[in-house]
């Protein structure tokens, strides 16, 4: 293995590229920066590579080549302006979800509920950028809830463990914004899921029935119960659900202004809707 930082990163990137890693150059540099306790830009200033660091780096590159998520190897994921601790047992937040969080932040909510909070990413971002907001979050899975507890310490977020279908009875009819990145992968799409997600993210955070819409159907009902009339909901979905996810809200009976939003790659990414004035919260 080379002892020159730039050459080392190039060699590692080739290993990762051959293994099918989607961002080999970025990941190779990020792992070396992690080992050396610096940043990717700081690698340009590295003049010495201790033998122990070379050994650690080689082991991490091998694990990344085996498609272990980068964030599991570094223990950190960045989401908008906040840092999150992540690892086995919790869904690693994706950059696409930052757009959904940004939409919620733009509403300048007084009271906001983050359902299926996972690592606490959306709740923490909202608390960070709308410090006057009253933020509530819930997670069903005990392992993921433990990560959220760690990430939300000191943020003022009211974190609970429970099911999105029944959480926050004490907030019924009072919430300004409900936001959620639910499980939405169809069971039949197992083989198409990236190895990093399929083998390392909790399946509870990925899969949601035969068509991937089971959680979204439940959410359309619960959000209508939680929101005040005129309140809004935002829900992430798969890019193949740009029509079917909005259709869930259009058919549910409590919603108006149902519209879909695209991500930075121009793919359908999340649906928003407004709680109709005077509408009852009913199922399909």
C-alpha positions in Angstrom: 0.0 0.0 0.0 1.3 3.4 -0.9 2.4 5.8 1.9 1.5 8.9 -0.2 -2.0 10.2 0.8 -3.1 11.1 -2.8 -1.8 7.8 -4.2 -3.4 5.9 -1.3 -6.8 7.5 -2.0 -6.5 6.7 -5.7 -5.7 3.0 -5.0 -8.5 2.7 -2.5 -11.0 4.4 -4.9 -10.1 1.9 -7.6 -10.8 -1.0 -5.1 -14.2 0.6 -4.3 -15.1 1.3 -7.9 -14.4 -2.4 -8.8 -16.7 -3.4 -5.9 -19.6 -1.4 -7.3 -19.5 1.4 -4.7 -21.5 4.4 -6.1 -19.1 7.1 -4.9 -15.6 5.6 -4.7 -13.5 8.7 -4.8 -15.5 10.5 -2.1 -15.7 7.4 0.1 -11.9 6.6 -0.2 -11.0 10.2 0.8 -13.6 10.3 3.6 -12.3 7.1 5.1 -8.7 8.3 5.1 -9.7 11.6 6.6 -11.6 9.7 9.3 -8.6 7.5 10.1 -6.3 10.6 10.3 -8.7 12.8 12.2 -8.9 15.4 9.6 -11.2 16.4 6.7 -11.1 15.6 3.0 -9.7 19.0 2.2 -7.2 18.6 5.1 -5.7 15.5 3.3 -3.7 17.9 1.1 -1.7 18.9 4.2 -0.9 15.4 5.3 2.8 14.7 5.2 3.0 11.6 7.4 1.0 8.4 7.3 1.8 6.2 10.4 1.9 2.5 9.8 -1.1 2.0 12.2 -3.2 4.4 10.2 -2.3 2.5 7.0 -3.5 -0.7 8.6 -6.7 0.8 9.8 -7.4 2.4 6.5 -6.9 -0.8 4.6 -9.3 -2.6 6.9 -12.0 0.1 6.4 -11.6 0.2 2.7 -12.1 -3.6 2.7 -15.3 -3.2 4.7 -16.5 -0.5 2.4 -15.7 -2.7 -0.7 -17.9 -5.3 1.0 -20.7 -2.6 0.8 -20.9 -1.8 4.5 -22.3 1.8 4.6 -19.7 4.6 4.8 -21.6 6.1 7.7 -21.4 2.9 9.7 -17.6 3.0 9.3 -17.2 6.6 10.3 -20.1 6.6 12.8 -21.3 9.9 11.5 -23.9 11.2 9.0 -24.5 14.8 8.2 -28.0 16.1 7.5 -28.5 19.7 6.5 -26.6 21.5 9.3 -26.6 18.8 12.0 -24.3 15.9 12.8 -25.9 12.5 13.6 -24.5 9.4 15.2 -25.4 6.4 13.2 -24.6 2.7 13.0 -26.1 -0.8 12.9 -29.8 -0.7 13.8 -30.8 2.6 12.4 -31.6 3.9 8.9 -28.8 6.1 7.5 -30.4 9.4 6.4 -30.2 10.2 2.7 -29.4 13.6 1.1 -32.8 13.5 -0.7 -34.6 13.6 2.6 -33.0 17.0 3.3 -35.5 18.5 0.8 -38.4 17.2 2.8 -36.9 18.6 6.0 -36.3 21.9 4.2 -40.0 22.0 3.2 -41.1 21.5 6.8 -38.6 24.1 8.0 -40.0 26.6 5.4 -43.5 26.3 7.0 -42.0 27.9 10.2 -44.2 25.6 12.3 -45.2 26.2 15.9 -45.9 22.6 16.6 -44.4 19.8 14.4 -44.5 16.0 14.6 -41.9 13.8 13.0 -43.3 10.3 12.5 -40.9 7.4 11.9 -38.0 9.6 13.1 -35.3 6.9 12.8 -32.0 8.5 13.7 -33.9 11.7 14.6 -32.5 13.5 11.5 -35.6 15.5 10.5 -36.6 16.4 14.0 -33.0 17.5 14.9 -32.8 19.6 11.7 -36.1 21.4 12.4 -35.1 22.0 16.0 -31.8 23.4 14.8 -33.3 25.7 12.2 -36.6 26.7 13.8 -35.5 27.0 17.4 -38.9 28.4 18.5 -40.8 25.3 17.2 -42.2 22.7 19.6 -40.9 19.5 18.0 -42.2 16.0 18.7 -40.8 12.7 17.3 -41.7 9.0 17.5 -39.9 5.8 16.5 -41.2 2.3 16.8 -38.0 0.2 16.6 -36.1 0.0 19.9 -32.7 0.0 18.3 -33.4 3.0 16.1 -35.1 4.8 19.1 -31.9 4.4 21.0 -29.9 6.2 18.3 -32.6 8.9 18.2 -32.2 9.4 21.9 -28.5 9.9 21.5 -28.9 12.3 18.7 -31.7 14.4 20.2 -30.1 15.0 23.6 -30.1 18.7 24.4 -32.3 19.6 21.4 -35.6 20.0 23.3 -37.3 17.5 21.0 -40.0 15.4 22.7 -39.0 11.9 21.6 -41.3 8.9 22.2 -41.2 5.2 21.4 -44.4 4.0 19.6 -46.4 3.4 16.5 -47.2 6.2 14.0 -50.8 4.9 14.0 -51.4 5.7 17.6 -48.7 8.1 18.7 -49.4 11.6 20.3 -53.1 11.2 21.3 -52.4 14.3 23.5 -51.7 16.4 20.4 -54.8 15.5 18.4 -56.0 18.5 16.3 -53.2 20.8 17.5 -50.3 20.2 15.1 -49.1 22.6 12.4 -46.9 20.3 10.4 -46.6 16.5 10.3 -43.5 15.2 8.5 -42.4 11.7 7.8 -39.9 9.6 5.9 -41.7 6.2 6.3 -40.8 2.8 4.9 -42.0 2.7 1.3 -40.1 0.0 -0.6 -42.4 -2.7 -2.0 -41.6 -6.2 -0.8 -41.3 -7.3 -4.4 -38.5 -4.8 -5.0 -36.1 -6.6 -2.6 -33.5 -7.3 -5.3 -33.4 -3.7 -6.6 -32.5 -2.2 -3.2 -28.9 -1.1 -2.9 -26.8 -3.6 -1.0 -25.9 -1.0 1.6 -29.5 -0.5 2.5 -30.8 -4.0 2.0 -28.1 -5.7 4.1 -27.5 -3.0 6.7 -30.6 -0.7 7.2 -33.4 -2.1 9.4 -36.0 -3.7 7.2 -38.7 -2.1 9.3 -37.4 1.2 7.9 -37.4 0.0 4.3 -40.3 -2.3 3.4 -44.0 -1.6 3.6 -46.3 -4.2 2.1 -46.7 -5.5 -1.5 -46.9 -2.1 -3.1 -44.8 -0.1 -0.6 -47.7 2.1 0.5 -49.0 0.5 3.7 -47.3 3.0 6.0 -48.3 5.9 3.8 -51.9 4.8 4.0 -51.8 4.7 7.8 -50.0 8.0 7.9 -52.6 9.7 5.8 -55.2 8.8 8.4 -53.1 9.6 11.5 -51.8 12.9 10.1 -55.3 14.1 9.5 -56.1 13.3 13.2 -53.0 15.2 14.5 -53.2 18.3 12.4 -55.3 21.3 13.0 -57.6 22.3 10.1 -55.3 24.0 7.6 -52.2 22.2 8.9 -49.9 20.4 6.4 -48.2 17.1 5.9 -45.1 16.1 4.0 -44.2 12.5 3.3 -41.3 11.0 1.4 -41.9 8.2 -1.1 -40.0 6.2 -3.8 -39.4 7.7 -7.1 -41.8 5.2 -8.7 -44.6 6.4 -6.4 -45.0 9.9 -7.8 -48.6 9.2 -8.7 -49.6 6.4 -6.3 -48.5 8.2 -3.1 -50.4 11.4 -3.8 -53.4 9.2 -4.8 -53.5 7.9 -1.2 -54.0 11.4 0.1 -56.5 12.4 -2.6 -58.6 9.3 -1.9 -58.5 9.5 1.9 -61.0 12.3 2.3 -59.3 14.7 4.6 -56.9 16.5 2.3 -56.7 19.3 -0.2 -53.8 20.9 -2.2 -52.3 17.5 -2.7 -49.1 17.8 -4.8 -45.9 16.0 -5.4 -42.4 17.4 -5.3 -39.2 16.4 -7.2 -35.7 16.0 -5.9 -32.5 17.6 -7.2 -32.3 14.8 -9.8 -35.8 15.7 -11.0 -37.3 12.5 -9.6 -40.6 12.4 -7.7 -39.6 12.4 -4.0 -42.2 13.6 -1.5 -45.9 14.5 -1.4 -47.5 17.3 0.6 -51.1 18.0 1.4 -53.2 20.4 3.5 -55.8 19.3 6.1 -59.1 20.4 4.7 -61.1 22.8 6.8 -63.9 20.9 8.5 -63.0 17.5 7.0 -63.2 14.4 9.2 -60.2 12.1 9.6 -61.4 8.9 7.9 -59.8 5.9 6.3 -60.3 4.8 2.8 
